[in-house]
């Protein structure tokens, strides 16, 4: 594991930024529309889908905080994922425009399945349209839009107050892996399936809330950063939507006002989604996304009386690069994968075989390149830290980080600062099925990320002692 280093030019940039008076906490927030044009390929499935309308806009949302001259930025994107090239380009622009160093900028995706495809350097790009001109054009313009959101938030820095709490919502998210009565493991089985014995894992009911408001007597709302673990794959279809995180933002704005920027950071939800298999309704479409967003907003509202003022210190940030092992495949598995990819548009081939084939082909093609990912942690005071992880993380790994964290509240933003896809916990590999055959990293990789995150959190906690 290697600690990330700032570029030398940041020293000069930071020197130009006037320091805030000692002890003064400032915050600013902004949102920039990142909705792609019609015809842009949509992400989330093993098929090509061109956007033919907009149900609700997508946003890059940013909050910047500052104390004692030190800054940090949290950015959320209404997108399926983040890529390392996109994050690197955005951070470079942010540094040039604001002086905020890369390890102090956390960029995460909500994981909407009704947003644009981002080129991943995978053979799946051929299937989903990731290498088409609209997708490439959108991806090229995205870093500047992200940087604009951060620059706008930075320009709005003003004296502020912060408060935080963790609410509870255990009726929305469900583990999507199930043990059948015959001992086999199923992924997203049919609703009310009589073969189901029990869920294969837990959920995470925590609803983390960081609320920022002006320091004036009127206490105008600035931003609300919400952290909850659940796949946003509710709307479906071929129209652009931010899915339930968009509905959540609208409900919070109904309560606190349209000027408040509501950010959603998805927690460790690689094996979690919204499907209640004990309920016969289909749970698809915009109405369902509105219902889920409203219920999640209700959990935030219920936690509101529990908000406690924070005593922020100068934000502390650490980031580390971790090299993960890649899975290995037999010659027969490689040959089988090639046969499936050759027929990638065949509707008779199911999602799981396609996922396994693309993972195999991509892994073999990149076997000589290190699988290097970033883990990041930012601490805002003695009670609150936010961790970023680089993929769709199994909930068990997120719970392990929270349990070992020295901070009272630890929020986790997955799909952050680049993503390598699914990252299961160790025991899931023997169980198999969709997420495991999709994983570009080998067994034990998730636990390596847990160790890296906990190490960073402990370093941040010790930094002020």
Protein Blocks (a to p, Z undefined) as FASTA:
>chain_A
ZZddddfklmmmmmmpccddehiacdddddddfbdcehiacehiacddddfbdfbdcddd
dddddeehiacdddddddfbdcfklmmmmmmmmmmmnopafklcccddehiabbccddeh
iaklmmnopmgmklmmmmmmmmmmmmmmmmmmmmmgccddddddddddfklbccfbdcdf
kopacehiaehiakbmbdcbdcdfbdcddddddfbfnlpafbdcddddddddfngpjbdc
ebjmlmmmmmmmmmnopkbccddddddfklgcfbdfkbfbfoiajklmmmmmmmmmmmmm
mmmmmpccdddddddddddddddddddddfklmmmmmmmmmmmmpmkbcfklmmmmmmmm
mmmmmmmpccddddddddfbfkbccdddebdddfklmmmmmmmpcbfbacddehihiaeb
jaddfklmmngpjklmmpmbdehklmmmmmmmmmmmmmmmmmmZZ
